[in-house]
Amino acid sequence: MRSKGFTLVEILVVLVIIAVLISLTVLTVGATGRDSGLDEESRRIEGLVGLLHERALLEGRDFGLRIEPTAYEFVVYDSRRDRWMLLDQEREFRHRELPKGITFQLQLDSQAVLIKPIDRKLSSGEPARPQLAIAASGEGTPFRLTLQRDATQAKASVDGDALGKISRESSNKVDKRT
């Protein structure tokens, strides 16, 4: 006759599973309350947009950033063809998908903008116009691009002003709610 209850092995298996889940949570959201995934992606965007501002000045070309709800890509204005072209020949400016569970929110001149996915099945061949433009003069569209983790509501943001100054706010800053 077998008695009801858990064996030591079953209890140890459950403890190992709980420990793995806790360690994964700690890696994603550190003990300081920072979300390393959001911070890494916001640093990448800050660096790439800053690099495009410098390239715009050096090369005398107009660049842009096209934002989708969970992805982004860079474009360059081709004056000979009078249209925006994907800037995908260079690895760092390729189309990038955000990590799962992270979405964008965009404000242009302090106004929220609805971000729509690009319909890639349209056969026009021309990429949609960018929401953020970087002119050959180094000036750019004033913006605030917020990355938000859906599960925890943690946020990090990248800000740009009209003169091309780019700044970043990490995920450990608490949003002030009114």
Secondary structure, 3 states (H helix, E strand, C coil): CCCCCCCHHHHHHHHHHHHHHHHHHHHHECCCCCEHHHHHHHHHHHHHHHHHHHHHHHHCCCEEEEEECCEEEEEEEECCCCEEEECCCCHHHCCEECCCCEEEEEEECCEEECCCCCCCCCCCCCCCCCCEEECCCCCECCEEEEEEECCCCCEEEEEECCCCCEEEECCCCCCCCC
